[in-house]
């Protein structure tokens, strides 16, 4: 008998009597061991629903309970009467768990059904006690963001609008089933290719072998190098010759594959790899680079700088992956700045200043160093000066003439960059400021002192400076300083805890009941969300702190997170959820700034949720949830 819309069938037995193998065999719980599953069921209670009985109604207050559909079938109906069927084993009420909001769906049993209800408080406790469960829920968040993101993005118009046939490698290289693993490896090594098709006895394509699958077959599964290449074949993911490269990129991401087989009907005609697509994209970047290198005056550079909006649009249209688009946009900014410095050096030489008296490295800091700059970055730079004068093997302090050369050079660079449109840093974090222009040993002394005597001020400074990369000059000086930083933090990690405390001052833009926190008012009176400070910067700060603690040398946020996954510091699920949120937030901000620039407005970092469609607004809120989970993890590991 039904027990009412707001009160599902009373529990008859404790859920810990149920068979955990039913959960373990399901995709949702694939990474959870028996101990976690027993703990999850042990906190739950069993509810029986008759056919036609409602578990919860759309709009009802949530019951602080996460439901596991263990047996039966449930229909989920949204506000537009769109029905989705769920069968065992799956989670119900997950939106309310993440968001603390009323139910967004109606859940109706369509046959006798058994669900396990686990109180939210117990689920959160289990997340803290069992990181694998937290990772499972992080994976679900990532899947949600991706699902919404793929639906709300439009069609590209740049390089990624090209069909697969224009970028694929052809013909597809094959091996017969009598080819051994060792022979296949030698063949691929000689041909410098990363994958080959594998045929069966009848000549049909049965799969794809890569260097990775061959290595796994021999070293993980213990197969003999004489075993058939068929043993290393994995299923193919196929597309058609006219499939747009944008769609191919989505398929690669969704299926987590590097290679796609291009099929013309039943006939394989080529291979499309991630490298193929990158080459297609990069081909359109060379023209702007050549124009920049040919510029002989500041007037020509200013004209090129005025095309930043076009470059941003092309980078986004050619990629539809915001992290890649901002990487290319950052490279455009860096090309302009490097050419500007070339012209400054020509000016100084023409005025009789001569060559630099010592090796030096002009550093770029912040978003440009991370290759995450958008349309209008300001100046954040510094300088390392060599300890040795040119031609000397003895270190000594700069003399007056040397100091004057570098001071004049730094001042001229900052002035000329400002003329190009790179505004002076409001905090005066620029090479013209003597506090950001030191000899290498002086930088070492400063960083050593900060690491040994950290405080909130030095933590704020470190969260800005410790993204430094070479802009112009000697890479060796940059490498030496990075080596010193990483070695020092290994011995003196307390600074990382203060850096974490500094990051904690910024909270993700999501509060109680999944309400987006508005930072300021827009022109139409709506509250806006600070995407950068309340989202992207928190991810960048957390990735930086983790990377510095694990001796990961990368500065780009995506590269840092992938490096942390490679080193086993963060799990694949956690990294995936953070990367997906980062991509979504960066995409929102980049497209927002492109639209502002086209409208003649000054690009900013504020998004009005009321101007977003429902799917995009949901993705924004879910992304902020992922940011909050990541910040909580960072605080838990490094917090004071």
C-alpha positions as CSV (number, residue, x, y, z in Angstrom):
1,X,0.0,0.0,0.0
2,X,1.3,3.5,-0.8
3,X,2.3,5.5,2.2
4,X,2.0,9.0,0.7
5,X,4.0,11.4,-1.4
6,X,6.1,12.7,1.5
7,X,6.6,9.4,3.3
8,X,7.9,6.4,1.4
9,X,7.3,3.0,2.7
10,X,8.4,2.5,6.3
11,X,11.8,0.7,6.6
12,X,11.4,-3.0,7.3
13,X,15.0,-4.1,7.7
14,X,18.4,-2.5,8.0
15,X,20.2,-2.0,4.7
16,X,23.3,-3.8,6.0
17,X,21.6,-7.1,5.3
18,X,21.6,-6.5,1.6
19,X,24.1,-7.9,-0.8
20,X,26.9,-5.4,-1.4
21,X,27.9,-7.2,-4.7
22,X,24.9,-5.7,-6.3
23,X,26.4,-2.3,-5.7
24,X,30.0,-3.3,-6.4
25,X,29.0,-4.5,-9.9
26,X,27.5,-1.2,-10.9
27,X,29.2,1.6,-12.7
28,X,28.3,4.2,-10.1
29,X,30.2,2.4,-7.4
30,X,33.0,0.9,-9.5
31,X,35.8,2.4,-7.5
32,X,34.5,1.6,-4.0
33,X,35.8,-1.3,-2.1
34,X,33.7,-3.7,0.0
35,X,34.5,-1.8,3.2
36,X,33.1,1.5,1.9
37,X,30.0,-0.2,0.5
38,X,29.3,-2.0,3.8
39,X,29.7,1.3,5.6
40,X,27.3,3.0,3.2
41,X,24.6,0.3,3.5
42,X,25.2,0.1,7.3
43,X,24.1,3.7,7.6
44,X,21.0,3.2,5.5
45,X,17.5,1.8,5.9
46,X,15.4,-0.1,3.4
47,X,12.2,1.4,2.0
48,X,9.7,-0.6,-0.1
49,X,7.6,1.2,-2.7
50,X,4.6,-0.2,-4.5
51,X,4.1,0.5,-8.2
52,X,2.6,4.0,-8.6
53,X,4.0,5.2,-5.3
54,X,6.0,8.5,-5.2
55,X,9.3,8.7,-3.4
56,X,9.4,12.5,-3.6
57,X,7.6,15.2,-5.5
58,X,9.2,18.1,-7.5
59,X,9.3,21.1,-5.2
60,X,9.1,19.2,-1.9
61,X,11.6,20.1,0.7
62,X,14.4,17.5,0.7
63,X,14.4,14.9,3.4
64,X,18.2,15.1,4.1
65,X,18.3,11.6,2.7
66,X,20.3,10.2,-0.3
67,X,18.4,7.2,-1.9
68,X,20.0,4.2,-3.6
69,X,17.7,2.5,-6.1
70,X,18.5,-1.2,-5.2
71,X,15.6,-3.0,-6.9
72,X,12.7,-2.0,-9.2
73,X,12.3,0.9,-11.5
74,X,11.7,4.7,-11.0
75,X,10.5,7.3,-13.4
76,X,11.9,10.8,-12.9
77,X,9.7,13.6,-14.3
78,X,10.9,17.3,-14.5
79,X,8.9,20.5,-14.6
80,X,8.5,20.2,-18.3
81,X,7.1,16.6,-18.1
82,X,10.3,15.1,-19.5
83,X,10.6,11.6,-18.2
84,X,13.8,9.7,-17.5
85,X,13.8,6.1,-16.4
86,X,16.2,4.9,-13.7
87,X,16.9,1.2,-13.0
88,X,19.2,-0.3,-10.4
89,X,21.7,0.6,-9.2
90,X,21.6,4.4,-9.2
91,X,21.4,7.3,-6.8
92,X,18.2,9.4,-6.3
93,X,18.0,12.8,-4.6
94,X,21.6,13.6,-5.4
95,X,20.8,17.2,-6.5
96,X,19.5,17.9,-3.0
97,X,22.6,16.3,-1.4
98,X,24.8,18.6,-3.4
99,X,22.6,21.7,-3.4
100,X,20.4,21.6,-0.2
101,X,17.5,22.6,-2.5
102,X,14.0,21.3,-2.8
103,X,13.6,18.3,-5.1
104,X,13.9,19.3,-8.8
105,X,12.2,16.1,-10.0
106,X,9.3,13.8,-9.1
107,X,10.4,10.2,-8.5
108,X,7.6,7.6,-9.2
109,X,8.0,3.8,-8.8
110,X,6.7,2.0,-11.8
111,X,7.0,-1.5,-10.3
112,X,7.6,-2.9,-6.8
113,X,10.8,-1.1,-5.8
114,X,13.3,-1.2,-3.0
115,X,15.4,1.9,-2.1
116,X,18.0,2.4,0.6
117,X,17.9,5.8,2.3
118,X,21.1,7.1,3.8
119,X,20.9,10.4,5.8
120,X,23.0,13.2,4.3
121,X,24.8,13.7,7.6
122,X,26.0,10.1,7.4
123,X,27.0,10.4,3.7
124,X,29.1,13.5,4.6
125,X,30.8,11.6,7.4
126,X,31.5,8.7,5.1
127,X,33.0,11.1,2.6
128,X,35.5,12.3,5.2
129,X,36.3,8.8,6.4
130,X,36.5,7.2,2.9
131,X,38.1,9.5,0.2
132,X,37.0,7.0,-2.5
133,X,33.4,7.9,-1.8
134,X,34.2,11.6,-2.1
135,X,35.9,10.8,-5.4
136,X,32.9,8.9,-6.7
137,X,30.6,11.9,-5.9
138,X,33.2,14.3,-7.5
139,X,33.0,12.2,-10.6
140,X,29.3,12.5,-10.7
141,X,29.6,16.3,-10.4
142,X,32.1,16.4,-13.3
143,X,29.7,14.3,-15.4
144,X,26.9,16.7,-14.7
145,X,28.9,19.8,-15.6
146,X,30.0,18.1,-18.9
147,X,26.5,17.0,-19.8
148,X,25.2,20.6,-19.4
149,X,28.2,22.1,-21.1
150,X,28.0,20.0,-24.2
151,X,24.3,21.0,-24.6
152,X,24.7,24.8,-24.2
153,X,27.7,25.3,-26.4
154,X,27.1,26.3,-29.9
155,X,28.8,25.2,-33.1
156,X,32.4,26.3,-33.8
157,X,33.2,28.4,-36.8
158,X,37.0,28.1,-36.9
159,X,39.4,25.2,-37.4
160,X,37.3,22.8,-35.4
161,X,34.4,23.3,-37.9
162,X,36.5,21.4,-40.4
163,X,35.5,17.8,-41.2
164,X,37.6,14.9,-39.8
165,X,38.9,14.0,-43.3
166,X,40.9,17.3,-43.5
167,X,43.0,16.5,-40.5
168,X,43.1,12.6,-40.3
169,X,46.2,10.5,-40.9
170,X,45.7,8.3,-43.9
171,X,45.8,5.5,-44.7
172,X,45.1,3.6,-41.5
173,X,48.0,1.2,-40.8
174,X,47.0,-2.4,-40.0
175,X,48.6,-5.6,-38.7
176,X,47.4,-9.2,-39.1
177,X,46.5,-11.3,-36.1
178,X,49.7,-13.4,-36.5
179,X,51.8,-10.3,-35.7
180,X,53.3,-10.6,-32.2
181,X,53.3,-7.9,-29.5
182,X,57.1,-7.5,-29.9
183,X,56.8,-7.2,-33.7
184,X,54.0,-4.6,-33.4
185,X,56.1,-2.5,-31.0
186,X,59.1,-2.6,-33.3
187,X,56.9,-1.7,-36.3
188,X,55.3,1.3,-34.5
189,X,58.7,2.4,-33.2
190,X,60.3,2.3,-36.7
191,X,57.3,4.1,-38.3
192,X,57.0,6.6,-35.4
193,X,53.3,6.0,-35.1
194,X,51.3,5.7,-31.9
195,X,48.6,3.3,-33.0
196,X,47.7,0.5,-35.5
197,X,44.6,-1.2,-36.5
198,X,44.2,-4.9,-35.7
199,X,42.5,-7.3,-38.1
200,X,40.9,-10.7,-37.5
201,X,41.4,-13.8,-39.6
202,X,38.7,-12.6,-42.0
203,X,40.4,-9.2,-42.5
204,X,37.9,-7.3,-40.4
205,X,38.9,-4.5,-38.1
206,X,38.6,-5.8,-34.5
207,X,40.3,-3.1,-32.6
208,X,43.1,-0.7,-32.1
209,X,46.5,-1.3,-30.5
210,X,48.7,1.5,-29.1
211,X,52.0,1.6,-27.4
212,X,50.1,1.9,-24.1
213,X,48.0,-1.2,-24.7
214,X,51.0,-3.2,-25.8
215,X,52.9,-2.2,-22.7
216,X,49.9,-3.0,-20.5
217,X,49.5,-6.5,-22.1
218,X,53.1,-7.4,-21.4
219,X,53.9,-5.7,-18.1
220,X,50.5,-5.6,-16.4
221,X,48.8,-8.7,-17.7
222,X,52.1,-10.7,-18.0
223,X,51.6,-11.8,-21.6
224,X,54.6,-13.0,-23.6
225,X,56.0,-10.6,-26.2
226,X,55.3,-13.4,-28.7
227,X,51.6,-13.2,-28.0
228,X,49.3,-12.0,-30.8
229,X,48.7,-8.3,-31.3
230,X,45.0,-9.2,-30.9
231,X,45.7,-9.4,-27.1
232,X,46.5,-5.7,-27.1
233,X,43.6,-4.6,-29.2
234,X,41.0,-2.3,-27.6
235,X,37.7,-1.4,-29.0
236,X,37.6,1.3,-31.6
237,X,35.7,4.5,-31.4
238,X,34.6,5.4,-34.9
239,X,33.5,8.7,-36.6
240,X,32.6,9.5,-40.2
241,X,34.8,11.5,-42.6
242,X,32.4,14.5,-42.4
243,X,32.3,14.6,-38.6
244,X,33.4,18.1,-37.5
245,X,36.6,18.2,-35.5
246,X,34.7,19.9,-32.6
247,X,32.4,16.9,-32.3
248,X,35.5,14.6,-32.5
249,X,37.1,16.4,-29.6
250,X,33.9,16.0,-27.5
251,X,33.9,12.3,-28.3
252,X,37.5,11.9,-27.3
253,X,36.9,13.6,-24.0
254,X,33.7,11.7,-23.3
255,X,35.1,8.3,-24.2
256,X,38.6,9.1,-22.8
257,X,40.4,8.0,-25.9
258,X,43.2,9.6,-27.9
259,X,42.5,8.0,-31.3
260,X,39.4,7.8,-33.4
261,X,39.0,5.6,-36.5
262,X,37.5,7.4,-39.4
263,X,35.1,5.1,-41.1
264,X,33.5,5.6,-44.6
265,X,30.6,3.2,-44.1
266,X,32.2,-0.1,-43.1
267,X,35.6,0.8,-44.6
268,X,38.2,2.5,-42.3
269,X,39.9,5.3,-44.2
270,X,42.1,7.0,-41.6
271,X,43.0,7.8,-38.0
272,X,42.3,11.0,-36.1
273,X,44.5,11.6,-33.1
274,X,44.7,14.5,-30.6
275,X,47.9,15.5,-32.4
276,X,46.1,15.7,-35.7
277,X,43.6,18.2,-34.3
278,X,46.3,20.2,-32.5
279,X,48.1,20.6,-35.8
280,X,44.9,21.8,-37.5
281,X,44.4,24.4,-34.8
282,X,48.0,25.5,-34.7
283,X,48.1,26.0,-38.4
284,X,45.9,29.1,-38.0
285,X,48.1,30.6,-35.3
286,X,51.2,31.0,-37.4
287,X,50.1,34.0,-39.4
288,X,49.7,36.3,-36.3
289,X,53.0,35.1,-34.9
290,X,54.8,36.0,-38.1
291,X,53.1,39.4,-38.2
292,X,54.3,40.1,-34.7
293,X,57.8,39.1,-35.4
294,X,57.9,41.4,-38.4
295,X,56.7,44.5,-36.5
296,X,59.5,47.2,-36.5
297,X,57.8,49.9,-34.5
298,X,55.6,50.5,-31.5
299,X,52.9,51.8,-33.8
300,X,52.8,48.4,-35.6
301,X,52.6,46.6,-32.3
302,X,49.8,48.8,-31.1
303,X,47.9,47.9,-34.2
304,X,48.4,44.2,-33.6
305,X,47.4,44.6,-29.9
306,X,44.2,46.2,-31.1
307,X,43.3,42.8,-32.7
308,X,43.2,41.0,-29.4
309,X,39.4,40.6,-29.6
310,X,39.8,38.9,-33.0
311,X,42.5,36.6,-31.6
312,X,40.4,35.7,-28.6
313,X,37.4,34.8,-30.9
314,X,39.5,32.8,-33.2
315,X,41.2,30.9,-30.3
316,X,37.9,30.0,-28.9
317,X,36.2,29.2,-32.2
318,X,39.2,27.0,-33.2
319,X,39.2,25.1,-29.9
320,X,35.9,25.3,-28.0
321,X,38.1,24.2,-25.1
322,X,38.6,27.3,-22.9
323,X,41.9,26.3,-21.3
324,X,43.4,25.7,-24.7
325,X,41.9,28.9,-26.1
326,X,43.3,31.0,-23.2
327,X,46.7,29.3,-23.6
328,X,46.8,30.4,-27.2
329,X,45.5,33.9,-26.3
330,X,48.2,34.1,-23.6
331,X,50.9,33.2,-26.2
332,X,49.6,36.1,-28.3
333,X,50.1,38.5,-25.4
334,X,53.5,37.1,-24.7
335,X,54.6,37.4,-28.4
336,X,53.6,41.0,-28.3
337,X,55.4,41.7,-25.1
338,X,58.6,39.9,-26.2
339,X,58.6,41.9,-29.5
340,X,58.1,45.0,-27.4
341,X,61.1,44.2,-25.4
342,X,63.1,43.6,-28.6
343,X,62.2,47.2,-29.6
344,X,63.1,48.5,-26.2
345,X,66.6,47.0,-26.4
346,X,67.0,48.5,-29.9
347,X,66.0,51.9,-28.4
348,X,68.6,51.6,-25.6
349,X,71.3,50.4,-28.0
350,X,70.6,53.4,-30.3
351,X,70.8,55.8,-27.3
352,X,74.3,54.4,-26.4
353,X,73.3,52.2,-23.4
354,X,75.0,49.2,-24.9
355,X,74.3,45.5,-24.1
356,X,73.0,44.3,-20.7
357,X,76.0,44.1,-18.3
358,X,74.9,40.9,-16.8
359,X,72.6,37.9,-17.7
360,X,69.0,38.6,-16.7
361,X,65.6,37.1,-16.8
362,X,62.5,39.3,-17.1
363,X,59.7,37.3,-15.4
364,X,56.0,37.3,-16.1
365,X,53.8,36.5,-13.1
366,X,50.1,35.6,-12.5
367,X,47.7,34.6,-15.2
368,X,50.1,35.2,-18.0
369,X,52.7,33.0,-16.4
370,X,50.0,30.3,-16.0
371,X,49.0,30.8,-19.7
372,X,45.5,31.7,-18.4
373,X,45.2,35.3,-19.4
374,X,42.1,36.7,-21.1
375,X,41.6,39.8,-23.2
376,X,43.0,42.6,-21.0
377,X,45.6,41.4,-18.5
378,X,47.5,44.1,-16.6
379,X,51.3,44.0,-16.0
380,X,52.7,41.6,-13.4
381,X,56.4,41.2,-13.9
382,X,59.7,41.0,-12.1
383,X,63.4,40.6,-12.9
384,X,66.2,38.3,-11.9
385,X,69.7,39.6,-12.5
386,X,72.7,37.3,-12.6
387,X,75.1,37.3,-9.7
388,X,78.1,37.4,-12.1
389,X,79.1,40.2,-14.4
390,X,79.6,39.0,-18.0
391,X,83.0,37.4,-18.4
392,X,83.5,37.1,-14.6
393,X,83.6,33.9,-12.5
394,X,83.3,35.8,-9.2
395,X,79.9,37.0,-7.8
396,X,79.7,40.6,-6.7
397,X,76.9,43.2,-6.1
398,X,75.8,45.4,-8.9
399,X,77.8,48.6,-9.3
400,X,76.2,51.9,-9.9
401,X,76.4,51.7,-13.7
402,X,75.0,48.2,-13.9
403,X,72.1,49.1,-11.5
404,X,71.3,52.2,-13.7
405,X,71.2,50.0,-16.8
406,X,68.7,47.6,-15.4
407,X,66.6,50.3,-13.8
408,X,66.4,52.2,-17.0
409,X,65.6,49.0,-19.0
410,X,62.9,47.9,-16.5
411,X,61.3,51.4,-16.5
412,X,61.3,51.5,-20.3
413,X,59.8,48.1,-20.6
414,X,56.9,48.9,-18.2
415,X,56.2,52.2,-20.0
416,X,56.1,50.6,-23.4
417,X,53.9,47.7,-22.3
418,X,51.5,50.2,-20.9
419,X,51.5,51.9,-24.3
420,X,50.5,48.6,-25.8
421,X,47.5,48.4,-23.5
422,X,48.9,46.4,-20.6
423,X,48.0,48.6,-17.7
424,X,50.4,49.1,-14.8
425,X,49.8,46.7,-11.9
426,X,47.7,48.4,-9.2
427,X,49.9,46.8,-6.6
428,X,53.1,48.0,-8.4
429,X,54.2,44.4,-9.0
430,X,56.5,45.4,-11.9
431,X,60.1,45.2,-12.7
432,X,60.4,49.0,-12.5
433,X,59.8,48.6,-8.7
434,X,63.2,47.9,-7.1
435,X,61.4,45.4,-4.8
436,X,60.8,43.2,-7.8
437,X,64.2,43.6,-9.4
438,X,66.9,41.6,-7.6
439,X,70.1,39.6,-8.2
440,X,69.5,35.9,-8.0
441,X,71.1,35.5,-4.6
442,X,69.0,38.3,-3.2
443,X,65.9,36.5,-4.4
444,X,67.1,33.4,-2.7
445,X,67.6,35.2,0.6
446,X,64.1,36.8,0.4
447,X,62.4,33.5,-0.4
448,X,64.4,31.7,2.3
449,X,63.4,34.2,4.9
450,X,59.7,34.1,3.8
451,X,59.7,30.3,4.1
452,X,61.2,30.3,7.5
453,X,59.1,33.2,8.9
454,X,55.8,33.0,7.1
455,X,52.9,35.4,7.8
456,X,49.7,36.5,6.1
457,X,51.5,39.2,4.2
458,X,54.2,36.9,2.8
459,X,51.5,34.3,2.0
460,X,49.6,36.8,-0.1
461,X,52.9,37.8,-1.9
462,X,53.7,34.1,-2.5
463,X,50.3,33.4,-4.0
464,X,51.1,36.0,-6.6
465,X,54.9,35.5,-7.2
466,X,55.1,31.7,-7.2
467,X,53.7,31.4,-10.7
468,X,56.7,33.0,-12.3
469,X,57.9,32.1,-15.7
470,X,60.4,33.5,-18.3
471,X,59.2,36.4,-20.4
472,X,62.6,37.4,-21.8
473,X,66.2,36.6,-21.2
474,X,68.0,33.7,-19.6
475,X,66.0,30.6,-18.9
476,X,68.8,29.2,-16.7
477,X,68.2,31.9,-14.0
478,X,64.5,31.0,-13.9
479,X,65.3,27.3,-13.5
480,X,67.8,28.0,-10.7
481,X,65.2,30.1,-8.8
482,X,62.5,27.4,-9.2
483,X,64.8,24.7,-8.1
484,X,65.6,26.7,-5.0
485,X,61.9,27.4,-4.3
486,X,60.9,23.8,-4.5
487,X,63.8,22.6,-2.4
488,X,63.2,25.3,0.3
489,X,59.5,24.5,0.6
490,X,60.3,20.8,0.9
491,X,62.3,21.7,4.0
492,X,60.1,24.6,5.2
493,X,56.5,23.7,4.3
494,X,54.8,26.0,6.8
495,X,54.5,28.7,4.2
496,X,52.1,26.5,2.3
497,X,49.7,26.5,5.3
498,X,49.7,30.3,5.4
499,X,49.1,30.4,1.6
500,X,46.1,28.1,2.3
501,X,44.9,30.6,4.9
502,X,45.2,33.4,2.4
503,X,43.2,31.4,-0.1
504,X,40.5,30.7,2.5
505,X,39.6,34.5,2.4
506,X,38.0,33.9,-0.9
507,X,34.9,31.6,-0.8
508,X,33.3,29.9,-3.8
509,X,30.2,31.8,-5.1
510,X,27.8,29.3,-3.8
511,X,26.0,29.4,-0.4
512,X,23.2,27.8,1.4
513,X,20.5,26.1,-0.7
514,X,22.9,26.3,-3.7
515,X,22.3,30.0,-4.1
516,X,24.9,31.7,-6.2
517,X,26.6,34.5,-4.2
518,X,26.4,37.8,-6.0
519,X,29.4,40.1,-5.7
520,X,28.1,43.3,-7.3
521,X,25.2,44.8,-9.2
522,X,25.0,44.8,-13.0
523,X,23.6,47.7,-15.0
524,X,20.2,46.1,-15.0
525,X,20.2,45.8,-11.2
526,X,20.9,42.1,-11.0
527,X,23.5,40.7,-8.7
528,X,26.6,39.3,-10.5
529,X,29.0,36.5,-9.7
530,X,32.8,37.2,-9.6
531,X,33.8,34.2,-11.7
532,X,37.5,34.8,-11.2
533,X,37.8,35.6,-7.5
534,X,35.1,33.2,-6.4
535,X,36.0,30.3,-8.7
536,X,39.0,30.3,-11.0
537,X,41.4,31.9,-8.5
538,X,40.5,29.4,-5.8
539,X,41.2,26.5,-8.2
540,X,44.5,28.1,-9.3
541,X,45.5,28.7,-5.6
542,X,44.7,25.2,-4.6
543,X,46.6,23.7,-7.5
544,X,49.6,25.9,-6.8
545,X,49.7,24.9,-3.1
546,X,49.4,21.2,-3.9
547,X,52.0,21.4,-6.7
548,X,54.5,23.2,-4.6
549,X,54.1,20.6,-1.8
550,X,54.6,17.8,-4.3
551,X,57.6,19.3,-6.2
552,X,55.5,19.6,-9.4
553,X,57.3,22.3,-11.4
554,X,54.4,23.2,-13.8
555,X,52.7,26.7,-13.4
556,X,49.7,26.2,-15.7
557,X,46.7,25.2,-13.6
558,X,45.6,22.3,-15.9
559,X,49.2,21.0,-16.1
560,X,49.6,21.2,-12.4
561,X,46.4,19.2,-11.7
562,X,47.4,16.6,-14.3
563,X,50.9,16.5,-12.8
564,X,49.4,15.9,-9.3
565,X,47.3,13.1,-10.8
566,X,50.4,11.6,-12.4
567,X,52.3,11.7,-9.1
568,X,49.4,10.1,-7.3
569,X,48.9,13.1,-5.0
570,X,45.3,13.6,-6.2
571,X,42.9,10.9,-7.5
572,X,41.7,10.9,-11.0
573,X,38.1,11.6,-9.9
574,X,39.1,14.6,-7.9
575,X,41.2,16.0,-10.7
576,X,38.5,15.3,-13.2
577,X,35.9,17.2,-11.2
578,X,38.2,20.2,-10.7
579,X,39.3,20.3,-14.3
580,X,35.7,20.1,-15.5
581,X,34.7,23.0,-13.3
582,X,37.8,25.0,-14.3
583,X,36.9,24.5,-18.0
584,X,33.3,25.5,-17.5
585,X,34.1,28.6,-15.5
586,X,36.9,29.7,-17.9
587,X,34.6,29.1,-20.8
588,X,31.9,31.3,-19.2
589,X,34.4,34.1,-18.5
590,X,36.1,34.0,-21.9
591,X,32.9,34.1,-23.9
592,X,31.6,36.9,-21.6
593,X,34.7,39.0,-22.2
594,X,34.6,38.4,-26.0
595,X,31.0,39.6,-26.0
596,X,31.9,42.7,-24.0
597,X,34.8,43.5,-26.2
598,X,32.6,43.2,-29.4
599,X,30.1,45.6,-27.8
600,X,32.9,48.1,-27.1
601,X,32.8,47.5,-23.3
602,X,35.8,47.1,-21.0
603,X,36.0,43.3,-20.3
604,X,35.4,42.4,-16.7
605,X,35.0,39.2,-14.6
606,X,31.4,39.5,-13.5
607,X,28.7,37.2,-14.8
608,X,25.0,37.9,-14.3
609,X,23.3,34.5,-13.7
610,X,19.9,36.0,-14.9
611,X,21.3,36.4,-18.4
612,X,22.3,32.7,-18.6
613,X,20.0,30.0,-19.9
614,X,18.9,27.3,-17.4
615,X,21.5,24.7,-18.4
616,X,24.4,27.2,-18.2
617,X,23.1,28.5,-14.8
618,X,23.0,24.9,-13.5
619,X,26.5,24.3,-14.8
620,X,27.7,27.5,-13.0
621,X,26.2,26.4,-9.7
622,X,27.5,22.8,-10.0
623,X,31.0,24.1,-11.0
624,X,31.0,26.2,-7.9
625,X,30.1,23.2,-5.8
626,X,33.1,21.4,-7.3
627,X,35.3,24.4,-6.4
628,X,34.0,24.3,-2.8
629,X,34.8,20.6,-2.5
630,X,38.3,21.2,-3.8
631,X,38.9,24.1,-1.5
632,X,37.6,22.0,1.4
633,X,40.2,19.3,0.4
634,X,43.0,21.8,0.3
635,X,42.0,23.3,3.7
636,X,41.8,19.9,5.2
637,X,45.3,18.9,4.0
638,X,47.2,22.3,4.4
639,X,45.0,24.5,6.6
640,X,46.5,26.1,9.7
